[in-house]
Amino acid sequence: MQKKLILDQDLLDITISRLCYQLIENHDDFSNSAIIGLQPRGKFVADRIKSRLETLVKDKVSIGYLDTTFHRDDFRIRDTPKKANETTIPFFIEGKKIVLVDDVLYTGRSVRAALDAMISLGRPKSVELLVLIDRKYTRDLPIQPNYIGKSVNTMKSQRVMVEWREQDRKKDSIWLFNNLDT
């Protein structure tokens, strides 16, 4: 298995800053906007975005975490069921501008599940999608992000791994793995 570094810690930090500035352009002061990180891995990205945004706008930014396990279209067909995570949304999403945040956009199925899960909690004014990595050419559903950290041309045989210090890694990094067995 070969691996290639997509973003190192410094470039990842710059990318998160750029994404925050793009969000500020479209959301002004975030008084009627909120960030929702998709569990489990989008939570880390959402936390970074929230922290940086609060520094830039000098105000609190609403954040929540959404579990999509029971809304996935493959929930009942897996050999072993996925372990559910906690949904924590301490604000009403009704009428808010929501930014869904995830680490990697692959087939689009997780985002579709997130939309179903979120709508069961209320009807937002609008929904945007922010991803660190957009895996091009692998989409099963017509879902496109509004904010992209980096677009990467990938094949189905490849895998993107996002490593965070919060997950006991030495440093933040994003890798592309080529599986030579396929």
Secondary structure, 3 states (H helix, E strand, C coil): CEEEEEECHHHHHHHHHHHHHHHHHHHCCCCCEEEEEECCCHHHHHHHHHHHHHHHHCCCCEEEEECCHHHCCCCCCCCCCCCCCCCECCCCCCCCEEEEEEEEECCCHHHHHHHHHHHCCCCCCEEEEEEEEEEECCCCCCCCCCEEEEEEECCCCEEEEEECHHHCCCCCEEEEEECCCC
